[in-house]
Amino acid sequence: MAYLDAIAPGSSVSIEPATWRDLNDLRHLEKVCFPKDAWPLLDLIGLLTWPNLIRLKAVNAGVMIGFVACDLRPADNLAWIATIGVLPEHRRRGIGRALLLAVEQQLTLPRVRLNVRVSNQAAIHLYLELGYQRAGVWSGYYQDGEDALVMEKQL
Ligand SMILES: CC(C)(COP(=O)(O)OP(=O)(O)OC[C@H]1O[C@@H](n2cnc3c(N)ncnc32)[C@H](O)[C@@H]1OP(=O)(O)O)[C@@H](O)C(=O)NCCC(=O)NCCS
């Protein structure tokens, strides 16, 4: 798979569909990756079970080390990255990039969007590198009042 080229050579990481069986791993990953914005348990259950979502996990030695979920919105002619995270000890090895590319490969909609804290330089760098462009700002979007940058990529 071409998106696996993004991952550091020699690594044994795979990208696989995630299911409700991954709930505990996902709860852990969300808490670690989003100390301020972790999704509540019910939303995480929805994320793993709702229709019209692509959900993929990065797995290393049988353990989930990364996750991405993408909401398909055909009525709006776009898809929306709902969440993406990689455990800190596995970052900067191309896993976030591989997860995003793997989702994009499955999309048949013409555009994909996401929102990100304006201070989240790591994520913004990743999105810019993959061809996402700034599409707007939602003022005070996050609970602590921080603005969200909206980014979009034409597929
Ligand atoms: C954002 C996140 C998913 C990136 O995951 P990752 O696996 O470390 O990303 P990758 O290794 O695939 O990085 C790909 C590119 O993104 C950019 N990037 C990633 N982390 C970066 C950082 N800390 N600083 C600057 N650029 C960064 C770089 O261009 C990098 O390429 P390079 O390593 O060849 O320079 C990860 O940092 C994370 O989980 N953060 C916490 C959760 C989060 O903020 N999610 C996004 C919410 S919108």
The ligand as a MOL file (V3000), in Angstrom:
LIG
                    3D

  0  0  0     0  0            999 V3000
M  V30 BEGIN CTAB
M  V30 COUNTS 48 50 0 0 0
M  V30 BEGIN ATOM
M  V30 1 C -0.5510 15.5940 14.7630 0
M  V30 2 C -0.1000 14.1420 14.9320 0
M  V30 3 C -1.2710 13.2190 14.6280 0
M  V30 4 C 1.0470 13.8720 13.9430 0
M  V30 5 O 1.3580 12.4840 14.0260 0
M  V30 6 P 2.8200 11.9360 13.6550 0
M  V30 7 O 2.6990 10.4750 13.4690 0
M  V30 8 O 3.8170 12.4240 14.6490 0
M  V30 9 O 3.0830 12.6770 12.2760 0
M  V30 10 P 4.1140 12.2220 11.1430 0
M  V30 11 O 5.3010 11.5490 11.7530 0
M  V30 12 O 3.3540 11.4720 10.1130 0
M  V30 13 O 4.5740 13.6360 10.5890 0
M  V30 14 C 4.4450 13.9600 9.2340 0
M  V30 15 C 4.8790 15.3900 9.0510 0
M  V30 16 O 4.0680 16.2740 9.8150 0
M  V30 17 C 4.8720 17.3660 10.3250 0
M  V30 18 N 4.9810 17.2630 11.7670 0
M  V30 19 C 4.5440 16.2700 12.5760 0
M  V30 20 N 4.8100 16.5540 13.8630 0
M  V30 21 C 5.4410 17.7520 13.8720 0
M  V30 22 C 5.9660 18.5680 14.8910 0
M  V30 23 N 5.9080 18.2130 16.1880 0
M  V30 24 N 6.5070 19.7450 14.5410 0
M  V30 25 C 6.5870 20.1320 13.2500 0
M  V30 26 N 6.1200 19.3720 12.2140 0
M  V30 27 C 5.5370 18.2150 12.5300 0
M  V30 28 C 6.2360 17.1780 9.6960 0
M  V30 29 O 6.1980 17.8310 8.4250 0
M  V30 30 C 6.2910 15.6800 9.5250 0
M  V30 31 O 7.2020 15.2620 8.5550 0
M  V30 32 P 8.7390 14.9950 8.9920 0
M  V30 33 O 8.7210 14.1760 10.2520 0
M  V30 34 O 9.2900 14.2510 7.8050 0
M  V30 35 O 9.3310 16.3460 9.2230 0
M  V30 36 C 0.4560 13.9110 16.3820 0
M  V30 37 O 1.3770 14.9240 16.6900 0
M  V30 38 C -0.6200 13.8650 17.4520 0
M  V30 39 O -1.2360 12.8400 17.6990 0
M  V30 40 N -0.8430 15.0140 18.1240 0
M  V30 41 C -1.8310 15.0620 19.2160 0
M  V30 42 C -3.2270 14.9510 18.6820 0
M  V30 43 C -3.5200 16.0340 17.6810 0
M  V30 44 O -3.1670 17.1970 17.8740 0
M  V30 45 N -4.2280 15.6780 16.6080 0
M  V30 46 C -4.6390 16.6020 15.5690 0
M  V30 47 C -5.8970 17.2820 15.9720 0
M  V30 48 S -6.5270 18.3330 14.6980 0
M  V30 END ATOM
M  V30 BEGIN BOND
M  V30 1 1 1 2
M  V30 2 1 2 3
M  V30 3 1 2 4
M  V30 4 1 2 36
M  V30 5 1 4 5
M  V30 6 1 5 6
M  V30 7 2 6 7
M  V30 8 1 6 8
M  V30 9 1 6 9
M  V30 10 1 9 10
M  V30 11 2 10 11
M  V30 12 1 10 12
M  V30 13 1 10 13
M  V30 14 1 13 14
M  V30 15 1 14 15
M  V30 16 1 15 16
M  V30 17 1 15 30
M  V30 18 1 16 17
M  V30 19 1 17 18
M  V30 20 1 17 28
M  V30 21 1 18 19
M  V30 22 1 18 27
M  V30 23 2 19 20
M  V30 24 1 20 21
M  V30 25 1 21 22
M  V30 26 2 21 27
M  V30 27 1 22 23
M  V30 28 2 22 24
M  V30 29 1 24 25
M  V30 30 2 25 26
M  V30 31 1 26 27
M  V30 32 1 28 29
M  V30 33 1 28 30
M  V30 34 1 30 31
M  V30 35 1 31 32
M  V30 36 2 32 33
M  V30 37 1 32 34
M  V30 38 1 32 35
M  V30 39 1 36 37
M  V30 40 1 36 38
M  V30 41 2 38 39
M  V30 42 1 38 40
M  V30 43 1 40 41
M  V30 44 1 41 42
M  V30 45 1 42 43
M  V30 46 2 43 44
M  V30 47 1 43 45
M  V30 48 1 45 46
M  V30 49 1 46 47
M  V30 50 1 47 48
M  V30 END BOND
M  V30 END CTAB
M  END
